[in-house]
Amino acid sequence: MRRQRRAVLSRWAWCCAAAALVGAGGPPAPPGERAAPPPSVQRLDDDAIARLHEEAVEHYGAGRTEEALANWVEILRSQPRDTTALYNSACAVTKLGYRDEAFKLLDLAVQCGFVNFEHLKRDPDLEPLRSDPRFAELLASIEKRYADAAAHMEQWSRETLGPGAIIERDDDLRLVLATNLERETFDRMAKSIREQMRLQVRMLFDGPPNSYVLVLVPTPEKADELIGSMYVGGYYDHDTRRLVLRDLGPSLRHEITHALHHGQMDRLGQSHPMWIQEGLASMFEMYGVDESGAYRVLDNTRLNIVLNLRRAAALTKWRDFFAQQDDSFNRVRARGKYAEARAIFQYVAEQGRLEAWYRLYLETSSEDRTGALAFERLFDKSLEEVERDFRAWLSTKEKVAESVPWSRPSIGVWLADHAANDGVQIVDVNPGGAARRASVRAGEVIVEINGRPTYAVEEIVADVLKRAEGEEITLRLRRGRVYREVKIILQPIREGRETRDPVEPGFAA
């Protein structure tokens, strides 16, 4: 027992030193122990920190609280402002009986940006603290803490984007919007986000997040640094409430849905399976709203994946799909799973029953987290019967064109996603097309077609394919900081393409 206690106290000394790195002066050492000197800081990469977090959760779940605490301390030695490690350390030391130290760690976590107070209110690990007046004081300060977190987001955005950044706070929707792109781009982004959030709050999520969400759109070069792979359009980190994007189209709509959904789950104390989270977010990547405010889900290229799976008899049975483990959703055949989840929700939406299904799911999730029960009660059929109806609906669908054939009326350009934040970049111009005759050049970015913003290749392809030969469209183009408008008369390509490169440079439109 003595040896074990000494080990706990030793680890707590590490925690004191790690907390001191935050700049707030760590909590005192437990009675009878001398605080350890600050350790030398060893920087860990993101993968190492992620592994330590996973190991800590495993230790903690198995009752190995001291081992979990050691992992979180190691993270804090490298990343002193890691709010997850600070909060979880507070939970661990609460379990070990150090109440004063737990409050100091909670305060440090909040100072560093922790804002998930809905979870904090219910967290059973903090039960020993609830009778302490300091816990009531912490809860009473929540609104101020939210505002402090928003100010922290603004400061981080200025440091990340530089002095020319445009940063605005929306208190009604609990947003901090930040970009170092043009004011025109910022205004279009803000308008799009607000319209989507109001629609989704009315339909599904009952309100904006309680805590502020940072939506940050950097330049393409900065996006490469913050996001990494150019094939990833963006991400939402719920721990920091940070949403970073490289495009303002499908990726933005996807991640905004996540932010609203997570906010609702926090308020309700629910955890929805990954297939529901990603299915709803993917469904809203492409949708339209008519003059009455009614929305309509639009086919996108994820549908092609589902149709290929159907043709290969490889669609997942719904009962298996709904019951899959969350940690495998993004690791095994992720593209197919996202596509299947989107198709399921698109089917429900086209039946006019999405809102009814979601309300029923919220009511029944404690009985059945997977969502199967909500389907059976809504449609008054077995899940297998509902799935058969879905597959019959799927048989009526056709693949979505990913390029415009040159034999069809076209602009005469090749395009690339994620090469520009505010639109779609032209990577090459066909010498026999309408764009060349209108002096459109490679490197320009299409930001609007006939006054409607465009953010993704598939949006432009879908628009062009609806038009007839000889129809005139107006493109708003950007090169650098200069904007111009050109008129294009859509025509098929009747001349061969002269190029030194036999590989197509992008998607044709």
CORNORTA-V203499 format. One record per residue. RES is the residue in one small letter. SS is DSSP state (2 for helix, 1 for strand, 0 for the rest). PHI is phi in radians with two decimals (999 if undefined). Layout:
BEGIN
((RES:SS:PHI) (RES:SS:PHI))
END
This chain:
BEGIN
((m:0:999) (r:2:-1.07) (r:2:-1.10) (q:2:-1.13) (r:2:-1.12) (r:2:-1.05) (a:2:-1.14) (v:2:-1.09) (l:2:-1.16) (s:2:-1.10) (r:2:-1.12) (w:2:-1.12) (a:2:-1.07) (w:2:-1.03) (c:2:-1.12) (c:2:-1.03) (a:2:-1.13) (a:2:-1.12) (a:2:-1.11) (a:2:-1.08) (l:2:-1.10) (v:0:-1.20) (g:0:1.79) (a:0:-1.81) (g:0:1.29) (g:0:-1.15) (p:0:-1.17) (p:0:-1.20) (a:0:-1.19) (p:0:-1.03) (p:0:-0.93) (g:0:1.49) (e:0:-2.05) (r:0:-1.67) (a:0:-1.07) (a:0:-1.29) (p:0:-1.17) (p:0:-0.98) (p:0:-1.29) (s:0:-1.17) (v:0:-1.53) (q:0:-1.91) (r:0:-1.29) (l:0:-1.88) (d:0:-1.41) (d:2:-1.06) (d:2:-1.14) (a:2:-1.14) (i:2:-1.15) (a:2:-1.08) (r:2:-1.13) (l:2:-1.10) (h:2:-1.07) (e:2:-1.09) (e:2:-1.10) (a:2:-1.10) (v:2:-1.09) (e:2:-1.11) (h:2:-1.05) (y:2:-1.11) (g:2:-1.14) (a:0:-1.57) (g:0:1.48) (r:0:-1.60) (t:2:-1.08) (e:2:-1.11) (e:2:-1.15) (a:2:-1.09) (l:2:-1.06) (a:2:-1.04) (n:2:-1.11) (w:2:-1.16) (v:2:-1.11) (e:2:-1.08) (i:2:-1.08) (l:2:-1.17) (r:2:-1.13) (s:2:-1.64) (q:0:-2.22) (p:0:-1.11) (r:0:-1.79) (d:0:-1.24) (t:2:-1.17) (t:2:-1.13) (a:2:-1.15) (l:2:-1.14) (y:2:-1.11) (n:2:-1.14) (s:2:-1.11) (a:2:-1.07) (c:2:-1.09) (a:2:-1.14) (v:2:-1.27) (t:2:-1.08) (k:2:-1.13) (l:0:-1.46) (g:0:1.71) (y:0:-1.72) (r:2:-1.21) (d:2:-1.05) (e:2:-1.16) (a:2:-1.09) (f:2:-1.13) (k:2:-1.18) (l:2:-1.19) (l:2:-1.05) (d:2:-1.11) (l:2:-1.09) (a:2:-1.05) (v:2:-1.16) (q:2:-1.01) (c:0:-1.53) (g:0:2.05) (f:0:-1.14) (v:0:-2.37) (n:0:-1.44) (f:2:-1.25) (e:2:-1.10) (h:2:-1.22) (l:2:-1.01) (k:2:-1.06) (r:2:-1.83) (d:0:-1.05) (p:2:-1.13) (d:2:-1.16) (l:2:-1.72) (e:2:-0.92) (p:2:-1.09) (l:2:-1.59) (r:0:-1.18) (s:0:-1.42) (d:0:-1.42) (p:2:-0.97) (r:2:-1.14) (f:2:-1.20) (a:2:-1.10) (e:2:-1.11) (l:2:-1.08) (l:2:-1.13) (a:2:-1.17) (s:0:-1.67) (i:2:-1.02) (e:2:-1.04) (k:2:-1.12) (r:2:-1.11) (y:2:-1.04) (a:2:-1.10) (d:2:-1.09) (a:2:-1.11) (a:2:-1.09) (a:2:-1.11) (h:2:-1.10) (m:2:-1.08) (e:2:-1.11) (q:2:-1.11) (w:2:-1.07) (s:2:-1.11) (r:2:-1.12) (e:2:-1.15) (t:2:-1.39) (l:2:-1.65) (g:0:1.73) (p:0:-1.16) (g:0:-1.51) (a:0:-1.17) (i:1:-1.75) (i:1:-2.34) (e:1:-2.39) (r:1:-1.92) (d:1:-1.99) (d:0:-1.26) (d:0:-1.19) (l:0:-1.72) (r:0:1.02) (l:1:-2.16) (v:1:-2.09) (l:1:-1.82) (a:1:-2.50) (t:1:-2.75) (n:0:-2.00) (l:0:-1.58) (e:0:-1.25) (r:2:-1.03) (e:2:-1.03) (t:2:-1.14) (f:2:-1.04) (d:2:-1.12) (r:2:-1.15) (m:2:-1.07) (a:2:-1.09) (k:2:-1.10) (s:2:-1.10) (i:2:-1.11) (r:2:-1.13) (e:2:-1.09) (q:2:-1.13) (m:2:-1.10) (r:2:-1.14) (l:2:-1.08) (q:2:-1.25) (v:2:-1.11) (r:2:-1.18) (m:2:-1.38) (l:2:-2.23) (f:2:-1.75) (d:0:1.15) (g:0:2.86) (p:0:-1.26) (p:0:-1.03) (n:0:-1.17) (s:0:-1.72) (y:0:-1.16) (v:1:-2.06) (l:1:-1.56) (v:1:-1.92) (l:1:-2.06) (v:1:-2.13) (p:0:-1.53) (t:0:-1.15) (p:2:-0.96) (e:2:-1.16) (k:2:-1.21) (a:2:-1.09) (d:2:-1.01) (e:2:-1.25) (l:2:-1.44) (i:2:-1.74) (g:0:1.74) (s:0:-0.98) (m:0:-1.23) (y:0:-1.48) (v:0:-1.75) (g:0:-1.37) (g:1:2.86) (y:1:-2.68) (y:1:-2.13) (d:1:-1.84) (h:0:-1.25) (d:0:-1.11) (t:0:-1.73) (r:0:0.98) (r:1:-2.00) (l:1:-2.05) (v:1:-2.02) (l:1:-2.34) (r:0:-1.98) (d:0:-2.50) (l:0:-1.76) (g:0:-1.88) (p:2:-0.97) (s:2:-1.13) (l:2:-1.07) (r:2:-1.10) (h:2:-1.09) (e:2:-1.31) (i:2:-1.08) (t:2:-1.04) (h:2:-1.03) (a:2:-1.07) (l:2:-1.16) (h:2:-1.10) (h:2:-1.08) (g:2:-1.05) (q:2:-1.18) (m:2:-1.04) (d:2:-1.07) (r:2:-1.11) (l:2:-1.52) (g:0:1.21) (q:0:-1.94) (s:0:-2.26) (h:0:-1.49) (p:0:-1.10) (m:2:-1.07) (w:2:-1.14) (i:2:-1.29) (q:2:-1.03) (e:2:-1.33) (g:2:-1.13) (l:2:-1.13) (a:2:-1.09) (s:2:-1.20) (m:2:-1.05) (f:0:-1.46) (e:0:-1.09) (m:0:-2.35) (y:1:-2.66) (g:1:-2.22) (v:1:-2.23) (d:0:-1.53) (e:0:-1.12) (s:0:-1.43) (g:0:1.64) (a:0:-1.31) (y:1:-1.77) (r:1:-2.49) (v:1:-1.29) (l:0:-1.83) (d:0:-1.05) (n:0:-2.31) (t:0:-1.22) (r:2:-1.10) (l:2:-1.05) (n:2:-1.06) (i:2:-1.11) (v:2:-1.13) (l:2:-1.15) (n:2:-1.14) (l:2:-1.11) (r:2:-1.11) (r:2:-1.12) (a:0:-1.58) (a:0:0.96) (a:0:-2.02) (l:0:-1.13) (t:0:-1.38) (k:0:-1.04) (w:2:-0.98) (r:2:-1.09) (d:2:-1.26) (f:2:-1.10) (f:2:-1.21) (a:2:-1.59) (q:0:-1.12) (q:0:-1.23) (d:2:-1.05) (d:2:-1.22) (s:2:-1.68) (f:2:-1.07) (n:0:-1.61) (r:0:-1.88) (v:0:-2.11) (r:0:0.91) (a:2:-1.11) (r:2:-1.05) (g:2:-1.16) (k:2:-1.19) (y:2:-1.02) (a:2:-1.14) (e:2:-1.12) (a:2:-1.09) (r:2:-1.10) (a:2:-1.08) (i:2:-1.07) (f:2:-1.26) (q:2:-1.10) (y:2:-1.03) (v:2:-1.09) (a:2:-1.14) (e:2:-1.22) (q:0:-1.45) (g:0:1.27) (r:0:-2.22) (l:2:-1.13) (e:2:-1.08) (a:2:-1.13) (w:2:-1.09) (y:2:-1.16) (r:2:-1.07) (l:2:-1.15) (y:2:-1.10) (l:2:-1.04) (e:2:-1.31) (t:2:-1.86) (s:0:-1.10) (s:0:-1.22) (e:0:-1.44) (d:0:-2.60) (r:0:-1.16) (t:0:-1.19) (g:0:1.76) (a:2:-1.08) (l:2:-1.09) (a:2:-1.10) (f:2:-1.12) (e:2:-1.14) (r:2:-1.28) (l:2:-1.17) (f:2:-1.59) (d:0:0.95) (k:0:-2.51) (s:0:-1.20) (l:2:-1.04) (e:2:-1.13) (e:2:-1.21) (v:2:-1.11) (e:2:-1.11) (r:2:-1.10) (d:2:-1.09) (f:2:-1.06) (r:2:-1.19) (a:2:-1.15) (w:2:-1.07) (l:2:-1.09) (s:0:-1.18) (t:0:-1.52) (k:0:-1.51) (e:0:-2.05) (k:0:-1.11) (v:0:-1.53) (a:0:-1.16) (e:0:-1.75) (s:0:-2.55) (v:0:-1.64) (p:0:-1.07) (w:0:-1.11) (s:0:-1.27) (r:0:-1.68) (p:0:-1.00) (s:1:-2.57) (i:0:-1.34) (g:0:1.65) (v:1:-2.36) (w:1:-1.90) (l:1:-2.18) (a:1:-2.41) (d:0:-1.33) (h:0:1.14) (a:0:-1.61) (a:0:-2.51) (n:0:-1.37) (d:0:-1.72) (g:0:-3.14) (v:1:-2.13) (q:1:-1.44) (i:1:-1.49) (v:1:-1.70) (d:1:-2.85) (v:1:-2.14) (n:0:-1.25) (p:0:-1.11) (g:0:-1.79) (g:0:-1.84) (a:2:-1.15) (a:2:-1.10) (r:2:-1.10) (r:2:-1.18) (a:0:-1.66) (s:0:1.15) (v:0:-1.30) (r:0:-2.14) (a:0:-1.06) (g:0:1.72) (e:0:-1.29) (v:1:-2.04) (i:1:-1.41) (v:1:-1.84) (e:1:-2.62) (i:1:-2.13) (n:0:0.90) (g:0:1.44) (r:1:-1.77) (p:1:-1.03) (t:0:-2.26) (y:0:-2.23) (a:0:-2.52) (v:2:-0.98) (e:2:-1.14) (e:2:-1.19) (i:2:-1.20) (v:2:-1.04) (a:2:-1.09) (d:2:-1.15) (v:2:-1.15) (l:2:-1.16) (k:0:-1.46) (r:0:-1.81) (a:0:-1.76) (e:0:-1.04) (g:0:1.52) (e:0:-1.28) (e:1:-1.73) (i:1:-2.20) (t:1:-1.94) (l:1:-1.74) (r:1:-1.71) (l:1:-2.05) (r:1:-2.23) (r:1:-2.20) (g:0:1.12) (r:0:-1.85) (v:1:-1.81) (y:1:-1.90) (r:1:-2.66) (e:1:-2.08) (v:1:-2.30) (k:1:-1.76) (i:1:-2.12) (i:1:-1.75) (l:0:-1.14) (q:1:-2.50) (p:0:-1.14) (i:0:-1.48) (r:0:-1.91) (e:0:-2.07) (g:0:-1.19) (r:0:-1.55) (e:0:-1.63) (t:0:-2.69) (r:0:-1.50) (d:0:-1.89) (p:0:-1.27) (v:0:-1.56) (e:0:-1.04) (p:0:-1.42) (g:0:3.02) (f:1:-1.51) (a:1:-1.47) (a:0:-2.60))
END
